[in-house]
């Protein structure tokens, strides 16, 4: 993706790296079922976020 959009910053901020570390530690304490459930919910929320961004871009292009 970096080749297609070199102007995008795809690196995590220090705060995001910290949050990822906390998430990793939490995930290591979860059961397999809990981790799968969290993964599915995170995936669903990312898809919703994608839909919102697409809709906002369509609205912005239509103006």
Rosetta blueprint (number, residue, H / E / L):
1 X L
2 X L
3 X L
4 X L
5 X L
6 X L
7 X L
8 X L
9 X L
10 X L
11 X L
12 X L
13 X L
14 X H
15 X H
16 X H
17 X H
18 X H
19 X H
20 X H
21 X H
22 X H
23 X H
24 X H
25 X H
26 X H
27 X H
28 X H
29 X L
30 X L
31 X L
32 X H
33 X H
34 X H
35 X H
36 X H
37 X H
38 X H
39 X H
40 X H
41 X H
42 X H
43 X H
44 X H
45 X H
46 X H
47 X H
48 X H
49 X H
50 X H
51 X H
52 X H
53 X H
54 X H
55 X H
56 X H
57 X H
58 X H
59 X H
60 X H
61 X H
62 X H
63 X L
